[in-house]
Structure formats: C-alpha cells, structure tokens
C-alpha cells in the first residue's frame, strides 16, 4: 500500500509500505478514505519528533471503512464508516472504560499511544490502517457527517472542545482565542456553542483572522494584541484559550484575561523551564488549565452537536489534496501559505 513516511527533517515521502495485518482478536483494519495533517505533525516534519527513527508512516487523523475485524470486537461490523481516535487506549483499564485514554494504565509510553509518532502504531496517512483495541478506538460516524468533518473530529475538534470545557465558558462571557489554526477555529465554534457573547481571535496571519471572522469571531487587528484585546473589551476577557503552545502566546493568554480570569492552554509546550508569572497570576486570582485531551471522552457530545448542525468541523478545512502530493502538502502547511488552515488528504489519489 501507499503511505506518507518520514525520511528526515522536512522530508515526507509518498512510499510503498507493507499492508497492515490483523494480529489481535480485538483489532481492526480500516481502508482510509481521508486523513488530516495536524499542527503537531509539524514537530515531526521539522525534525523534532519523539524518535530518531526514519521511514515510519506518519499522521494520527484518519477516517475510513472497516475492512477486517477481530472476533472479539463487538458493536462494529465490516463496512462501517468510522473515525479513528487520534489517541489509542487499551479499552480495558478503568480510565479507558470511561474515555480518559490520556491516563491509560496500560500504555507503555506516549509514543505508543498515538499513531504515526514512530512507536508501535503506524500512521494514518496511508491507504490502510491497523487499529488496536478497536472497540474503544473506533467510533462509528453518524449519517450526514462528512469525511471532512469526521477528520476534524478525530483530534482538532475534541482538543478545542476540551479546552473550552475546562475553561468553564458560561453564557454571556467574553473569550479570546489565541492561534487560529484548525484547533483555534474549532475553539471559536465551541465557545459560541457554550454561549459566549463575544469571541476575539488572535493570529499573525491575516487569512486566518478572516476565517475566524467568518465563524463570528472579532479579529484583533492591532500590532500589539494585548492592547487590542484591552481596547476592544474595555478590559480583560473572562476566558483565554491558547492553541499554539509557544511561550509568547501563553504569556499573552495570561495577560489577556481580567480579574479571576480563566486560561486554558491546549497548545503543546515542551519548555520545562517556562517563566510563569506567578505574582501576576496571584494578583489576578487566575485559573490556569493545561492538559492533554482524551478524544473518546469528548466525542459523544461533539458527534451529536455536529449531526445537529450546532458545530461545523468541515468549515475549518481549506485544502483537500491527494495523498500523493503529501510532500507539498506538508510544506504548504508548515509555511502557512495560500491561506491554509486544515489540509485533508485523499489516500485514493
């Protein structure tokens, strides 16, 4: 089969790799019909992944059709349209049974809990994908939910909803979303679905600010976003959702909220010595939330909201491309060119 493989920094290859095999009675094989490039895939693309290996298939966002199913999988059938949760749990421990797969008690290491990181789970930017413990890691796609929407629901939308939920957005509140990639754009939708009165969007790229405005957000256009937020709101926001993970954007999120404001960081930050402004946080009585989303926990709510038209995950998809053009797709996404927000790949092309 064909798959996108990592061959070194900024080197993604459209390669021939072995077909996956069904090796466990609780597993499944799906024929991938759409896969997404996530912002976190760019860490690997840039040479800052979880392993020094090369040649492994990448990607952790995939939807498709079940073509083979283990005998111990119940509630699913060959031919079902399914989305693959970006993070895989054991489907046996107490945490996984309630959907908190980020705290799976049996996963040996984070590299083995997500597809396409170079560990034990080959990536989903491929024509076929093996899914372990399929009963907990595959979710049937409701009628009326497109592949484009379902790809966003594998990771981006749940992460955004998780960040908004943890921030406890209440009806009538003001929210600032920092970083307007697909997760940030879904955070805007999530904030409005939770009843936010106003949502401001911050990003350096004008095209992304335009996409945010189309979703109802008010883009912050000033060169100094801190001053812009204060000017637009007459003070600080109730909530800031940070969807980048950079030191500077986390600092901006902390400064963007007012007294007793709530900051929710869903961008990935690997700085072990982050200079947290403790005195400011104490004076503000700040609430600071950070964590990793458990996709399975958030999906039941999101699937219902999407099927009802309350959320439109497909609205963040800007570039549907053939998987055979994967190298150019990664470059486009990494360079934030051509107004790109979300790239969805078609493995059949």
C-alpha positions, 0 to 999 in steps of 0.5 A: 500500500501507499503511505506518507513516511518520514525520511528526515527533517522536512522530508515526507515521502509518498512510499510503498509500505507493507499492508497492515495485518490483523494480529489481535482478536480485538483489532481492526483494519480500516481502508482510509478514505481521508486523513488530516495533517495536524499542527503537531505533525509539524514537530515531526516534519521539522525534525523534532519528533519523539524518535530518531527513527526514519521511514515510519508512516506518519499522521494520527487523523484518519477516517475510513471503512472497516475492512477486517475485524477481530472476533472479539470486537463487538458493536462494529461490523465490516463496512462501517464508516468510522473515525479513528481516535487520534489517541489509542487506549487499551479499552480495558483499564478503568480510565479507558472504560470511561474515555480518559485514554490520556491516563491509560494504565496500560500504555507503555509510553506516549509514543505508543499511544498515538499513531504515526509518532514512530512507536508501535502504531503506524500512521494514518496517512496511508491507504490502510490502517491497523487499529488496536483495541478497536472497540474503544478506538473506533467510533462509528460516524453518524449519517450526514457527517462528512469525511471532512468533518469526521477528520476534524473530529478525530483530534482538532475538534475534541482538543478545542472542545476540551479546552473550552470545557475546562475553561468553564465558558458560561453564557454571556462571557467574553473569550479570546482565542489565541492561534487560529489554526484548525484547533483555534477555529474549532475553539471559536465554534465551541465557545459560541456553542457554550454561549459566549457573547463575544469571541476575539481571535488572535493570529499573525496571519491575516487569512486566518483572522478572516476565517475566524471572522467568518465563524463570528469571531472579532479579529484583533487587528492591532500590532500589539494584541494585548492592547487590542484585546484591552481596547476592544473589551474595555478590559480583560476577557473572562476566558483565554484559550491558547492553541499554539503552545509557544511561550509568547502566546501563553504569556499573552493568554495570561495577560489577556484575561481580567480579574479571576480570569480563566486560561486554558492552554491546549497548545503543546509546550515542551519548555520545562523551564517556562517563566510563569508569572506567578505574582501576576497570576496571584494578583489576578486570582487566575485559573490556569488549565493545561492538559492533554485531551482524551478524544473518546471522552469528548466525542459523544457530545461533539458527534451529536452537536455536529449531526445537529448542525450546532458545530461545523468541523468541515468549515475549518478545512481549506485544502483537500489534496491527494495523498500523493502530493503529501510532500507539498502538502506538508510544506504548504502547511508548515509555511502557512501559505495560500491561506491554509488552515486544515489540509485533508488528504485523499489516500485514493489519489 
